């Protein structure tokens, strides 16, 4: 990694809560100049984004990349669809799964790799039912309580 370049990672925090993630893969993103500058500044959100196929090509819909502060009249549209770069074999396999098995493709994170290119981590996911979401909340609460109990035992008592 080059000196002075910090790791930029933008995560979709709702993804693991709303979906059961089964398979992950990395794809390149086609971006304009002001979009990559905004991502490097950490100004992107993945909350309601998902991927869909158009004529055999994969696009991200709903990903918000804020307009670049120093951009001029040629600044980008924050919610435009962005093309993802995968091999034809991967695209065909994913499109087949999405069409037949009730899966959806979601973006779990965006990061800048060591060459300075923006990459998206995609996940093949199935939506969780409401009772599954409640179960996830219970597990997180139980883990938090255990952590508190362990911290409390090792510390000083007043």
Secondary structure as GFF3:
##gff-version 3
##sequence-region A 1 158
A	DSSP	beta_strand	9	11	.	.	.	ID=ss1
A	DSSP	alpha_helix	15	18	.	.	.	ID=ss2
A	DSSP	beta_strand	19	29	.	.	.	ID=ss3
A	DSSP	alpha_helix	33	40	.	.	.	ID=ss4
A	DSSP	beta_strand	44	45	.	.	.	ID=ss5
A	DSSP	beta_strand	50	54	.	.	.	ID=ss6
A	DSSP	beta_strand	57	61	.	.	.	ID=ss7
A	DSSP	beta_strand	64	65	.	.	.	ID=ss8
A	DSSP	beta_strand	82	85	.	.	.	ID=ss9
A	DSSP	alpha_helix	88	101	.	.	.	ID=ss10
A	DSSP	beta_strand	104	112	.	.	.	ID=ss11
A	DSSP	beta_strand	118	127	.	.	.	ID=ss12
A	DSSP	alpha_helix	130	154	.	.	.	ID=ss13
###
